[in-house]
Amino acid sequence: MKNSKFAIISLVISLAVFVSAALTFITSYFGFPETHPLAPIISSIIFITYLFEIPLIYFSRFLGFPIVLPILVVIFTFISFRRNENRKALSIVSIALVLASLSMYLALQSLTYQGGENEESIFCTQDAKLCPDGSYVSRTGKNCEFAQ
C-alpha cells in the first residue's frame, strides 16, 4: 500500500481554501455584522488563509481570489497522481473543492459589480451646514460641496 501523503495534504489545503471562500461569500453576501460574537473567529480564519497571498498580493487582488493555496492544491494533486498514490479520490475531491471555492469568489465579484459599487464612488464627510432659514444641508456631488 502506497503512502498517500500528497493526496491528504492536497485535501487539507483545499478544505482551508473552501472554508475561507465560503466564509467570505456568506459574510459579504448576507452582510454579517462586525458585532456578531463569531465575527473575530471568522475574520481570523479568512485572514490566516490570506497570509499565504502576501508574496503575490497584487496579482491575487487583481484577480479577486487567492491563488497561492489553489496552486499548491493543484501541484500536490499532480504529485499524487504521478506517484500512483492509492487515494486518488482525495485528490479529485481537492480539485473539486478548489473549483467550488473559485466559483464562489467569482460569484461574489459578480454580485459586487451588479450591486452598484464602482470605482468612481465619492465619499464626502458627514457634516452639515445651517442655512439662514433654519434648515440643514449636507455635502453632495463630485466636489463634496454643500447643497444650495
KOLTIDO-7544 format. One record per residue (C-alpha): residue in one letter; residue number from 1; x negated, z negated, y. Coordinates in pm, 1 decimal. Last residue first. Example, Ala and Ser with C-alpha at 12.3 -4.5 7.8 and 13.67 -1.06 7.14 Angstrom:
// residues 2
+---+-----+----------+----------+----------+
| r |   k |       xx |       zz |       yy |
+---+-----+----------+----------+----------+
| S |   2 |  -1367.0 |   -714.0 |   -106.0 |
| A |   1 |  -1230.0 |   -780.0 |   -450.0 |
+---+-----+----------+----------+----------+
// end
This chain:
// residues 148
+---+-----+----------+----------+----------+
| r |   k |       xx |       zz |       yy |
+---+-----+----------+----------+----------+
| Q | 148 |   2784.2 |    229.2 |   7500.0 |
| A | 147 |   2613.3 |    145.9 |   7167.6 |
| F | 146 |   2281.5 |    -35.8 |   7188.4 |
| E | 145 |   1985.1 |    176.9 |   7087.1 |
| C | 144 |   1843.0 |    189.2 |   6739.0 |
| N | 143 |   1668.8 |    525.7 |   6801.1 |
| K | 142 |   1846.6 |    717.0 |   6523.8 |
| G | 141 |   2181.3 |    558.0 |   6590.2 |
| T | 140 |   2310.0 |    206.7 |   6620.5 |
| R | 139 |   2223.4 |   -129.7 |   6781.4 |
| S | 138 |   2514.2 |   -368.1 |   6816.0 |
| V | 137 |   2786.7 |   -410.0 |   7076.9 |
| Y | 136 |   2959.4 |   -726.1 |   7195.0 |
| S | 135 |   3273.1 |   -765.1 |   7403.9 |
| G | 134 |   3310.0 |   -982.5 |   7714.9 |
| D | 133 |   3398.6 |   -702.5 |   7962.0 |
| P | 132 |   3046.3 |   -712.6 |   8109.7 |
| C | 131 |   2897.8 |   -635.9 |   7764.3 |
| L | 130 |   2707.2 |   -890.1 |   7554.9 |
| K | 129 |   2439.5 |   -723.1 |   7343.7 |
| A | 128 |   2397.5 |   -777.5 |   6970.5 |
| D | 127 |   2103.8 |   -828.2 |   6735.6 |
| Q | 126 |   2094.7 |   -700.3 |   6380.5 |
| T | 125 |   1766.3 |   -513.7 |   6393.3 |
| C | 124 |   1798.3 |   -148.0 |   6303.1 |
| F | 123 |   1745.8 |     22.1 |   5968.0 |
| I | 122 |   1727.2 |    399.3 |   5966.7 |
| S | 121 |   1777.6 |    593.6 |   5645.4 |
| E | 120 |   1588.1 |    923.2 |   5640.6 |
| E | 119 |   1454.5 |    888.2 |   5286.8 |
| N | 118 |   1797.4 |    891.0 |   5134.7 |
| E | 117 |   2038.4 |    648.2 |   4979.5 |
| G | 116 |   2380.5 |    798.9 |   4934.7 |
| G | 115 |   2473.8 |    672.9 |   4590.5 |
| Q | 114 |   2402.2 |   1011.4 |   4433.7 |
| Y | 113 |   2028.3 |    957.1 |   4474.7 |
| T | 112 |   2045.5 |    610.2 |   4323.9 |
| L | 111 |   2264.9 |    724.4 |   4035.2 |
| S | 110 |   2018.5 |    999.2 |   3944.6 |
| Q | 109 |   1725.1 |    759.6 |   3960.6 |
| L | 108 |   1910.8 |    515.6 |   3734.7 |
| A | 107 |   1985.0 |    795.0 |   3490.1 |
| L | 106 |   1614.5 |    887.5 |   3488.5 |
| Y | 105 |   1514.3 |    527.3 |   3418.0 |
| M | 104 |   1774.0 |    501.3 |   3142.6 |
| S | 103 |   1655.6 |    834.1 |   2993.5 |
| L | 102 |   1300.1 |    702.1 |   2990.4 |
| S | 101 |   1408.4 |    396.5 |   2797.6 |
| A | 100 |   1607.3 |    598.4 |   2544.1 |
| L |  99 |   1304.9 |    824.0 |   2488.9 |
| V |  98 |   1083.2 |    518.5 |   2445.1 |
| L |  97 |   1329.1 |    366.9 |   2197.8 |
| A |  96 |   1347.2 |    691.7 |   1997.5 |
| I |  95 |    966.2 |    712.7 |   1984.1 |
| S |  94 |    948.8 |    358.5 |   1851.8 |
| V |  93 |   1225.5 |    422.1 |   1596.8 |
| I |  92 |   1021.6 |    715.0 |   1463.8 |
| S |  91 |    712.5 |    497.8 |   1445.4 |
| L |  90 |    899.0 |    224.9 |   1262.0 |
| A |  89 |   1034.5 |    482.4 |   1015.4 |
| K |  88 |    677.8 |    588.3 |    945.8 |
| R |  87 |    607.5 |    252.5 |    787.0 |
| N |  86 |    388.2 |    352.7 |    492.7 |
| E |  85 |     92.3 |    462.1 |    701.2 |
| N |  84 |    -27.2 |    815.6 |    647.7 |
| R |  83 |   -331.7 |    764.5 |    872.1 |
| R |  82 |   -239.3 |   1065.3 |   1084.3 |
| F |  81 |    121.7 |    949.5 |   1115.5 |
| S |  80 |     22.7 |    603.0 |   1237.3 |
| I |  79 |   -233.7 |    750.0 |   1475.6 |
| F |  78 |     41.3 |    972.4 |   1615.4 |
| T |  77 |    267.5 |    672.5 |   1663.2 |
| F |  76 |    -10.5 |    472.3 |   1827.2 |
| I |  75 |    -68.9 |    752.1 |   2079.4 |
| V |  74 |    302.9 |    798.8 |   2150.9 |
| V |  73 |    351.6 |    426.7 |   2204.3 |
| L |  72 |     45.8 |    412.7 |   2432.2 |
| I |  71 |    192.6 |    697.6 |   2639.3 |
| P |  70 |    517.0 |    500.1 |   2671.3 |
| L |  69 |    315.5 |    196.6 |   2789.2 |
| V |  68 |    124.0 |    384.0 |   3058.8 |
| I |  67 |    408.2 |    595.0 |   3198.6 |
| P |  66 |    646.8 |    363.7 |   3380.2 |
| F |  65 |    942.3 |    532.4 |   3548.5 |
| G |  64 |   1021.8 |    689.1 |   3882.9 |
| L |  63 |    797.3 |    994.0 |   3850.4 |
| F |  62 |    637.0 |    938.8 |   4190.2 |
| R |  61 |    622.5 |    564.9 |   4132.2 |
| S |  60 |    448.4 |    628.6 |   3798.1 |
| F |  59 |    190.0 |    851.1 |   3965.4 |
| Y |  58 |    127.5 |    608.7 |   4249.0 |
| I |  57 |     91.0 |    312.6 |   4013.1 |
| L |  56 |   -152.9 |    479.4 |   3773.5 |
| P |  55 |   -410.1 |    199.7 |   3736.7 |
| I |  54 |   -143.4 |    -67.5 |   3812.7 |
| E |  53 |    106.3 |     53.8 |   3552.0 |
| F |  52 |     10.8 |   -206.5 |   3291.5 |
| L |  51 |    141.4 |   -478.2 |   3520.5 |
| Y |  50 |    482.2 |   -303.9 |   3514.1 |
| T |  49 |    570.6 |   -458.0 |   3178.4 |
| I |  48 |    495.2 |   -804.6 |   3313.3 |
| F |  47 |    703.0 |   -749.3 |   3627.5 |
| I |  46 |   1014.4 |   -646.2 |   3432.3 |
| I |  45 |    989.6 |   -956.9 |   3214.6 |
| S |  44 |    924.9 |  -1177.8 |   3517.8 |
| S |  43 |   1222.0 |  -1035.2 |   3708.1 |
| I |  42 |   1449.3 |  -1108.7 |   3412.0 |
| I |  41 |   1323.6 |  -1466.2 |   3385.8 |
| P |  40 |   1348.8 |  -1529.9 |   3760.5 |
| A |  39 |   1701.8 |  -1379.6 |   3774.5 |
| L |  38 |   1843.0 |  -1583.1 |   3485.0 |
| P |  37 |   1990.0 |  -1855.4 |   3709.3 |
| H |  36 |   2159.4 |  -1595.4 |   3934.8 |
| T |  35 |   2053.1 |  -1625.5 |   4298.6 |
| E |  34 |   1889.5 |  -1283.2 |   4301.6 |
| P |  33 |   2226.7 |  -1123.7 |   4230.0 |
| F |  32 |   2252.9 |   -852.8 |   3959.0 |
| G |  31 |   2399.5 |   -547.1 |   4126.9 |
| F |  30 |   2555.8 |   -369.7 |   3829.0 |
| Y |  29 |   2338.9 |    -59.7 |   3842.9 |
| S |  28 |   2015.2 |   -221.3 |   3955.5 |
| T |  27 |   2023.6 |   -530.7 |   3733.8 |
| I |  26 |   2151.6 |   -340.9 |   3430.7 |
| F |  25 |   1909.2 |    -49.3 |   3464.2 |
| T |  24 |   1606.4 |   -267.8 |   3527.0 |
| L |  23 |   1699.4 |   -494.5 |   3236.4 |
| A |  22 |   1748.7 |   -197.4 |   3004.9 |
| A |  21 |   1423.2 |    -36.4 |   3113.7 |
| S |  20 |   1227.5 |   -360.1 |   3066.3 |
| V |  19 |   1384.4 |   -418.3 |   2725.8 |
| F |  18 |   1306.7 |    -59.3 |   2621.4 |
| V |  17 |    944.5 |    -73.1 |   2737.6 |
| A |  16 |    887.0 |   -402.2 |   2556.8 |
| L |  15 |   1056.6 |   -264.5 |   2244.2 |
| S |  14 |    833.2 |     42.8 |   2263.3 |
| I |  13 |    525.5 |   -178.2 |   2275.2 |
| V |  12 |    636.9 |   -374.9 |   1969.5 |
| L |  11 |    728.9 |    -60.0 |   1775.0 |
| S |  10 |    396.3 |    111.1 |   1843.4 |
| I |   9 |    206.8 |   -201.5 |   1744.7 |
| I |   8 |    404.7 |   -209.9 |   1418.6 |
| A |   7 |    334.5 |    158.2 |   1347.3 |
| F |   6 |    -33.4 |    106.8 |   1425.8 |
| K |   5 |    -54.9 |   -198.8 |   1198.9 |
| S |   4 |     91.0 |    -28.5 |    892.4 |
| N |   3 |   -169.3 |   -119.1 |    629.9 |
| K |   2 |   -147.4 |    109.3 |    331.4 |
| M |   1 |      0.0 |      0.0 |      0.0 |
+---+-----+----------+----------+----------+
// end
